[in-house]
Amino acid sequence: VLARFEQWEGVAARDLNLGPDDVVITTGSQQMLYLLSEALLDEGDIVINGAPSYFVYSGLLEVFGVQVRSVVEDEGGMSVDGLSALLERLKAEGDLPRVKLIYIVDYFSNPTGVSLAADRRPRIVELAERCSIDHRIIVFEDAAYRELRYDGPDLPSLKRYDPKNRTVAFTTTFSKPFSPGMKTGWTILPGDLLGPVLRIKGNHDFGSSNFNQHLLDRVIADGSYDGQVTRLREAYRTKRDVMLAALEQHFGRFAGGRCRWIKPAGGLYVWFELPAGMQTGLKSRLFTAAVEEGVLYTPGEFAYTPQPGLTVPRNCVRLSFGVASTQEIREGVSRLARAAARVGVHPA
Ligand SMILES: Cc1ncc(COP(=O)(O)O)c(C=O)c1O
C-alpha cells in the first residue's frame, strides 16, 4: 500500500519519513476511526470536524462523550479561515488543550461529495502544527473515497504536507474502490501512535483477516485491482450522470435555484438542497411521503452535530448513486419529485 501511496503523491515514502512499519491494516477504515479515537480521546475532549460531516464518526464521538466543534464547509471543503477563527476562539476560552483531533473527509466527502481544495491542504496542516502548543493536534485525514474519482486530476493528501510524520494520520480503505466485502482498510500513522493503537487493536480482534490481505496483495500485483477500480469508476460515473440528469429533469425548473445540488467529481453521493423552509428529517412530511412512494434518502441534518453558534440546515438530503441501477436511480428521483410535489414543492 505504501507503493500506491508513493504513486498517488509522486513522492518517495522515505522523503516523508515513512516506511512499511508506519502502516496499520485494519478491518475497514471504520475500525481506525474507532482505534485512533480510543487512543487519543478522553471524555470532554474536543474534536473539530466539517459541517456537514460523516455522521457515523460523529455518532462514535458522541458515545465517547467528546465535544464536537464544527467548521462550516463550502464547495472547497473545510474553510481555513473558519478553522483558524475556531482555534483562536478555543484558545481565548482556554479550551485549546482539549482539542485533540481535526477530522476531515477530504476527497468526495460523505455526505456532500465535496473535496478539500488544493490550496487549503498545506494551510490546514500548518494551522494544526501552529496550534500544537503544549500537546499535538492530530489531523485525521479520512481519504475513504480517494480512488473513486470521475473527473479531473488527483489532489495531494494532507499527509503530503507532514514530512516529519508527526501531525497527520492518513486513513483509507479498499471498501469503496474495490470491494466492501473485503472490509480491509489501511492507515499511515505518526510513529509514536502505532504502539497505543496496535495495543487496542490487539485487544479487539487480534489482527485483521489475513486471507483478505493475501487476496488484495494478489489482485494488486497481477493488475486486476486496477482493472476493477477502472470498471467501478466508469460505472459510478455513469450513475452519477444519470442522477444529475434526473435531478435536472425533475427539479431543475425551480425559479431562482430554489432546488440546488452539488455535482461531485467523485465518490458516491449527491448533496441536494430543497427550497428554504422545507423539512427533510425523519419526522418530516417529505420523508413520510418519500417512504410512501418507495424511495429513501438520508436526511441532511444527520450530518450536523448540534452546537452553540451552528445553524443546522433542515432542507438538505444526501442521495446515493452507489448501489441502485441507472434505471432505479431515474425511478428514485422521479418518486422523490412526486413526494416533494405532495408536500407542496412545485416548480415556480
Ligand atoms: C467517510 C467514510 N469513512 C470511512 C468509512 C468506513 O468504511 P470501511 O470501514 O468500509 O472502510 C465510510 C463508509 O461509508 C465513509 O463514508
Ligand as a Chemical Component Dictionary entry (heavy atoms), coordinates in Angstrom:
data_LIG
# 
_chem_comp.id                   LIG 
_chem_comp.type                 NON-POLYMER 
_chem_comp.pdbx_formal_charge   0 
_chem_comp.three_letter_code    LIG 
# 
loop_
_chem_comp_atom.comp_id 
_chem_comp_atom.atom_id 
_chem_comp_atom.alt_atom_id 
_chem_comp_atom.type_symbol 
_chem_comp_atom.charge 
_chem_comp_atom.model_Cartn_x 
_chem_comp_atom.model_Cartn_y 
_chem_comp_atom.model_Cartn_z 
_chem_comp_atom.pdbx_ordinal 
LIG C1 C1 C 0 -16.137 8.826 5.054 1  
LIG C2 C2 C 0 -16.096 7.387 5.408 2  
LIG N1 N1 N 0 -15.072 6.927 6.140 3  
LIG C3 C3 C 0 -14.985 5.631 6.481 4  
LIG C4 C4 C 0 -15.946 4.715 6.101 5  
LIG C5 C5 C 0 -15.788 3.282 6.537 6  
LIG O1 O1 O 0 -15.610 2.379 5.509 7  
LIG P1 P1 P 0 -14.957 0.950 5.693 8  
LIG O2 O2 O 0 -14.967 0.614 7.167 9  
LIG O3 O3 O 0 -15.779 0.006 4.904 10 
LIG O4 O4 O 0 -13.557 1.041 5.207 11 
LIG C6 C6 C 0 -17.049 5.153 5.356 12 
LIG C7 C7 C 0 -18.133 4.229 4.960 13 
LIG O5 O5 O 0 -19.168 4.583 4.490 14 
LIG C8 C8 C 0 -17.107 6.522 4.989 15 
LIG O6 O6 O 0 -18.139 7.017 4.266 16 
# 
loop_
_chem_comp_bond.comp_id 
_chem_comp_bond.atom_id_1 
_chem_comp_bond.atom_id_2 
_chem_comp_bond.value_order 
_chem_comp_bond.pdbx_ordinal 
LIG C1 C2 SING 1  
LIG C2 N1 SING 2  
LIG C2 C8 DOUB 3  
LIG N1 C3 DOUB 4  
LIG C3 C4 SING 5  
LIG C4 C5 SING 6  
LIG C4 C6 DOUB 7  
LIG C5 O1 SING 8  
LIG O1 P1 SING 9  
LIG P1 O2 DOUB 10 
LIG P1 O3 SING 11 
LIG P1 O4 SING 12 
LIG C6 C7 SING 13 
LIG C6 C8 SING 14 
LIG C7 O5 DOUB 15 
LIG C8 O6 SING 16 
# 
